[in-house]
Amino acid sequence: MAVDVRTTSVPASATPGSRRPRPPWAQRLRSFALFGAPGLLVYTCFVLAPIAISFGYSLTNHNPFNPPTRFVGLENYRLLFTDSEFLTSLRVTTILTVIVVIVPNVAGLGIAVLLDRKGWLYNALRTVFFTPMVLSSVVVSIVWTRMLDDEGLFNQALRALGVDQPPGWLSDPRLALYSIAVILSWQMLGFCVVVYLAGLQGVPNELAEAAAIDGAGPVRRFRSITWPLLAPSLTINTVVLLITAFKIFDHIQVITHGGPGTGTTATIAYDVLQTGLVANRQGYASAMAIVMLVIIAVAAGVTLRILNRREVNL
Amino acid sequence: MKDARLPWLRPVVALVVSAFFLVPLYMILVNVFKQGEKITQSPASLPAPPTLENITGLLTRTDNLFWASLSNSILVTTLSIILLTVLSAMLGHFLARSRSRWARVAMLLLLSGLMIPPQVILMPITQVLRALGLMTTLQGLVLFNVGYYIPFGVFVFTGFLRGIPIELEEAAAIDGASRSRIFWRVVFPLLRPATASVLIFLGVWIWNDFIDPLVILGPSQGTTITTGIYRSIGQYQADFGTVFALMFLATLPVLIFYLFLQKHFVKGLTGGATKG
């Protein structure tokens, strides 16, 4: 398989072998300059250095339209944790992430089990479910806005069914966040389906058949055989969903602009750019960005560790 | 296993679930061929009679919105994925074959780049680009794409390289081939499946990218096709005919690309999820 890291190791290359002599110093430098340096240079300029600059700014009150820039130590970080706007964005992002980690994971597993058969119908449906993955978030956001608007498709249908005052899916401050969660879940569902289907196809048929002969029903077979063997798929889906949901920005920018009301759908990613590029409080926004980076790294690291532990090898 | 009882149940349930799932895609398709005012009045109805007005209107606009954004998108995406493939294949090969401690450090730094949200680095990026004189230029956007997406390329290539025996390269070295020659003549051709994954995924991601071109190209300096859609909902609030036509035409190339290369998409995605 194309990017399998764990299983395709060929013994010869898996142990680079201390018996091989290291090439001379000058030759190693030359191959670094030719092969390693160009990529690392661009990565350093456009990712590593910006993170360092962000960290530097986070210790200042930098605002390009309000000089001079002063060093303020950890003041920005201290402010963050008493800033109700930031705390709201943290809460909003957390709710969204929890929903989006769970819904496409569960629904995706269900649909994958449903589609785990051979034949043209199932092949075609697989294609259908994956399609949203190649759509731009902007397109997804606009189409869903046409559906969930006060006068959109959903409410027209509800009125036709006799509901007098259908809910404002995107205009009600209590509902908008959940509508966004549904939209992102829809977009990510196909990814989970494809990953689970690949996992299901790796479950040997003989195991399930043997268990069936021993009298295990379908539920029991799923719980004791299929589900444990799907652990690697669960890991991939959960980590990808976690990172995607936590950094959600496009949908907020296109659909709600953080509203309705104040900050009911303003995620951290949205807040960072609003504070930094619209309000120009770049020092403060940089502190937010660094906190965001730390949370995402810790959350992804912990999740990976927990889920990797329960993966079994056949 | 076979579905013993109720053999019709599975296809019926599968079709019903898919029908609900498909509603948003159906929305795009029918509304492209509908008159503007009907899009808000009856969003779900079939376009009767269908009209090509929206599409022709968009293609012949005097401000050239569609053609200008399309050529920007094509240029940025093509240049970015070519540069990314070459640079990440070379870097991936260098790191996979190096035995130095520093190579492992670099690998770790690159892999952590896989989860860095663009919002964290966009503010300093504008300063880096301004210092290089590349802010609000397509070249600046391409360079940013290369830096931001190189971790993915390296991740795919190093994973794949682990399955290619080093003996091949050693044999070529004994025959007197230089490192560059070995890479381009022996290694790179073997990396074809990995190259396909990298080109496909990065192509789709960069084509659909929204916030990076929005910030880097800036408000006045032209748009890519995705930021063009976003601008068109702000400017022409009522004119959903244009918006749907633009969304349709922006999606069409990726969709065709996806339908033809489906197998590679799935393979690239599930490489790590399956055993064997």
Interface residues (C-beta under 8 A of the other chain):
Chain A: M1 A2 V3 D4 V5 R6 T7 T8 S9 V10 A12 S13 A14 P16 R22 R28 R30 S31 F32 L34 F35 G36 P38 G39 L40 V42 Y43 C45 F46 V47 L48 A49 P50 I51 I53 S54 Y57 I111 L114 L115 R117 L121 Y122 L125 T127 V128 F129 F130 T131 P132 V134 L135 S136 S137 V138 V139 V140 I142 V143 W144 R146 M147 E151 G152 L153 Q156 A157 W186 L189 F191 V194 V195 A198 G199 Q201 G202 N205 A208 E209 A212 P232 S233 I236 I243 F246 K247 F249 D250 Q253 V254 A269 V272 L273 G276 L277 Q282 A285 S286 A289 I290 M292 L293 I296 A297 A300 N313 L314
Chain B: M1 D3 R10 P11 V13 A14 L15 V17 S18 F21 L22 V23 P24 L25 M27 I28 N31 I39 T40 S42 P43 A44 L87 S88 M90 L91 H93 F94 L95 S98 R99 S100 A103 A106 L109 L110 S112 G113 M115 I116 P117 P118 Q119 V120 I121 L122 M123 P124 I125 T126 Q127 V128 L143 F144 V146 G147 Y148 I150 P151 V154 F155 V156 G159 F160 R162 G163 I164 P165 I166 E167 R179 S180 F183 P193 A194 A196 S197 V204 W207 N208 F210 I211 V215 T226 T227 I229 Y230 I233 F240 V243 M247 A250 T251 V254 L255 F257 Y258 L259 Q262 F265 V266 K267 G268 L269 T270 G271 G272 A273 T274 K275 G276
